[in-house]
Amino acid sequence: MDDVGKGFRRSVVFGAGGGIGRALAEALLSHGVEVWCGSRSGDTDLKGARSFVFDLADEDSIARIAENLRATPPDLVIAATGVLTLSGGSSPERSLRQIDAAVMEEMFRINTIGPALIAKHMLPLFPREGRCAFVALSARVGSISDNRLGGWHSYRASKAALNMLVRNFAIEMGRTHKRSVVAALHPGTVDTRLSAPFQSGLPEGQLRKPEDAARNLLGVIDALTPADSGKVFDWKGEEIAP
């Protein structure tokens, strides 16, 4: 897709240290979009990008970058953050007997509260006139109506909650920013650290490279309109039922 990122001038990618986030930043840079890259280290080593440090557990770090951008606000913000397996090795629960309060709390902090804090500080920066978009990476397993297998309780619930917040933010933004889009996107199964423990046995062709996923996602973002705000879409641009 040769025109990915069309119509956007300045973007902020939270989670640019991850596979999908970095690929999104690279794709936007290659098409002339100004890119601010956020990661925990603050060094994404992307030529032409402006890097900053943030931590989902530190709201002040998100507030600081918002303040730095106040005079030159972005029109595209991507929350490319999320976790499936925690750093301590806690895998998605296969049974309700495996539910652990601390693990569930951490999952929600990263997958739900983190993107909500990004939205809290970044959405008010959007210009009231002109096209602008806020996108959070979600997952198909966050769909309640599509749930046929159960399990993965904390991850599913945290993504379902994120999808609800996206809907809430879209309604609120729609009152003041008529051309804004707030949406959640499912990138598919991408060859990153997040999916690494679950790649065995995947059907051929289902695992995508980060650069392919980024191109697909940006193509979906380009096609979104205010009528799509508050919804969840997969990497092909098809709506996922809540």
N, C-alpha and C positions, 0 to 999 in steps of 0.2 A: 504494500500500500504506500504509494509514493508521497501522499499528502497527509500522513499522520500528523496530528497536532495542529491541523489547519485552524486558523481563527484564534489561536492562543498566542499570547506574547510572552507571558512570564509564568513559570510553573514552579511548584514546590513539591518535591517528592520526599515524604517521610518514609524511612525504611530503605534508603538507597544503598545501604550496605548489604542488603539481601539480594538474592538472584533476580527476582522479578523487578524489584525496585531499581536496581542498577541498570537492568536492561531497558526499563521505561525511561530512565534518565538519559541513557545513551541515545535512544531513538529520538527523544525530543530534541536533544542537542544537535543531532545530525540533521534536523529539519529546521534549524534556526530559532528554536524556542529557548529563551533564557531559562536556565534551570538552577534551582537551589536544591542541593542534595543534603538531606539530613540523615545522620546515623549516630550510633552511640560513640564511635571513635572520632567522628567529625572529619574523617579523611577517606573519601571514596575514590581518590586518585583519578577523577574524570576531568580531562582537559576541557577547559571552558566553563565548567560548572562552578558554582559558589557553594562551598561546603559549610555545614554548621553541625554543632553537637546538640543532640536532644536525647531524652530518655523518657519513655512512656510513664515511668514511675515518678518523674519529676515534672510537675505541671509548670513550674517556673521556667524550665528550659524551653517549653513550647511557647509560653508567653513571651519570652525574650525574642525568639525569631519572629513572632508576629509583630512585636514592636519595631524590630529592625526593618520590617517590610511595610510598615504603615504608610510611608511616603511614596512607596512604589509597589502598590499591592499586586498580588498575583491574580490571574483569572483562571488558573487551573491548579488544584491541590489534590494530590493523590496520597492516601494513607495506605502504603504498601507494607503494612505491618501485620503481624500475626504469628501464632505459634500453635503447633499441633502436639509436639512432644516437649515437655519442659526440660530445662537444662539439667535437672536432677535425674532425668531418665524416666519420668512418669509418662507412660504411654496412654493413649485413649482407652477408657474403660470399656471392657466387653460385657460387664455385668454391673447391675446396681450395687452388688456387694463390694465392688472395687471403688466406689465413690469415696473420695477423700476431701474433706472440707478445705484444707489448705491448697490442694491441687486445683480444685474448682475455683477458689478465690483468685488464684494466680492466673488461671486461664481467662477469667472474666476481666481481670485487670489489664491484661495484654490485648485480648481480642475485642473487648467491648468498651471498657472505660478509656483505654488509650486513644482509640479513634474518636471517641466522644470529646475528649479534651482537645484533640487536634481541631475538630470542628468548632468547638467553643471559641477558640482563639483565632482561627483562620477565616471562618465564614463571615464575621463582621468586617473583614478587610475587603470583601468583594465589592466591586463597583456596582451601583444600583442600575446603571445603564450598561448595556452590552452583555455579551455572552460570557458566562462563567460556569465552572463546573467543579464540584467536589466529589471525589470518587474514593470509596473504601473497598479494599479487597475482602470479599466474603467467601462463601463456599456453598455449593449446592446442598450439602448436608445440613445447612442451616434452615432449609425449607421444612416446615412442619408437615405440609400436605404431601411432600415427596418422600417422607421418611417411611421406608418399608422394612428396614433391617434393625432399627434401634441401635443401642450401644453408643459409644463415643459421647457419653452424656454431657460432659463439660464442654467439649468442643462444639457439639451441635447447639447446645443451649447458648453458648457465648456468641455464636454466629447468628442464631435466630434473634437474639437480643440486639446485636449490631444492626440487623436488617430493620428491626422496629425503630431504632434510633434514626436510621437513614430516612425512613418514612416521616418521622416526626420533624427532622431538620428540613426536609423538603417542603413540608406544609408551612413551616415558619418562614423559610426563605421566600416561598412563593408569594407571601403577602407584601414583601418590599422589593424583591429582586425578580421581576417578571420573566427575565430571560435566563435565570439560574437553573442549573441541574444539579441535583444531589442524588447519587445512585450508588449501588453496591454491585460489584462485578465478581463473577466466579471465573478464575483464570484457567480452570481445568487442572489436570495433573502435570506439574512442571518439574523439571529436573533441578531441584534445589535441595538445600539441607532439610527443609520442612518435610518434603515428601520422601526423602532418601530411605527411611526405614520401611516404607510401604510400596516400594516400586516393584518388588519381585512378583511375578505372576500377572503383571499388567498385560492386556491385549496389545499386540503389535500396533504401533502408531498412536497409542493413547498418551504416552509420555512425550511432552513437548520441551524443546529447548527454551530457555528464558527469553532469548531474542525473538523467537517465534511467538511466544506468549505475549510479549510486549507489543509486538506489531498487531496482533489480534485485538488486544485490549484497547489500544489507542484507536484502532479502527472503529470499535464499538463506541468509544467516547465521542469520536468525531460525529457519529450518526445520532447521538442522543439529542433530544429536544426537551423543552420544558414540560411537555406532556409526558415524558418518561421519568420525570423527577419523582423520587421516592420508591422506585422499583429496583428489582434485582435482575441482572442479565448475565448470561453466560458468555464465554469468549466468542461465540458465534453471533452474538447479538440477540439471542432468543430469551424472552422473559422467563424467569423462574418463579413459579407460584409460591406465595408465602406459606 
